[in-house]
Amino acid sequence: MVSNEVAVQNSVGLHARPATFFIQRANEFKSSIWVEKDERRVNAKSLLGVLSLGIVKGTKISIIADGSDEEEAVQTLVELIESNFSE
């Protein structure tokens, strides 16, 4: 299991378009992937789950993956968030 914490800095947080893009990337991996905020963990491959966290600009979240490509999954998703979804 691999975990990494990252702060969401894009203007709208992880909502609507950025959340959809994030989920599409998460679904490219075989590993189980979760997003955790304030001790609440949801499936990173579920749009409803991710949106339910209410992640806004400045929120720190953890990306957690467990499986055959866990390191690549966490690294890719953290880089996506740090790139501000190419805003």
N, C-alpha and C positions, 0 to 999 in steps of 0.2 A: 504494500500500500504506500502511495506517495501523496504528499500534501504540500501545498504552497499557498501562502497568503498574498493577496494582491488588493490594492485600492483601486476602485473604479473611478476614473477621472473624466470620462466623456460627459458631455453636457446633460444628457437625459438619463444617465445611469444605465442599468441593464433592463431596459424597457422597450417594448414593441420591436422595432427593426433591429437594434443591437442584440436583443435577446434571441430573436429568430436566427440571426447570423451565428450567435454563440452556440445555439442548440444544433444547428446544421453541422458546425465543426465538431461538436461533441459526438454526434452520431457517426462520424467517420472512424471512430475508434471502437475496438472490441471490448475494451475494459468497461467496468461499471464506473461511472463518474458522478460525483455529487458536488453540489455547491452548498456551502455552509455559511450562515450569517447568524450571529447571536445564538449559537448553539442549536439552531434549527437547520436541518439538513434535508435537501430535496434532490431528486434525480436531475442531473444536468441535461438530460436528454428529453426533459418534459417542459414544454413551454408554460403550461399552467403552473407547474411547480416553481420554475425560475421566476415567473412574474409574481407569484404569491409572496416572494421574499421582499418585494418592494425595495429593490436595490437602487439607490439614488447616487448622484455624484458625491464622491468622498467616502462612500461605504467601503469598509474592509471586508472582504469575503475570503473564504478558503476554498480552493479547488482540490478535491480529493479523488484519486483514481485507484482502482484495484483490478489488475488483470495483466495480460501479456504485453500490452503496449502502454502501461500506466505512466511511465516517465515521459514518453513522447506526448501523451494526451495532456498531462498537466502542463508541460512546457509550452505546447502549442496554444492552449487556452489562456494561460497567463500572458503570453506574448500578444495574443489577440486583444486582451483587455488593456494591456500596457500601450498598445498602438492606438488606443481610443477608437477602435473599430474603423480606422482609417478616415476619421472625420476630417 
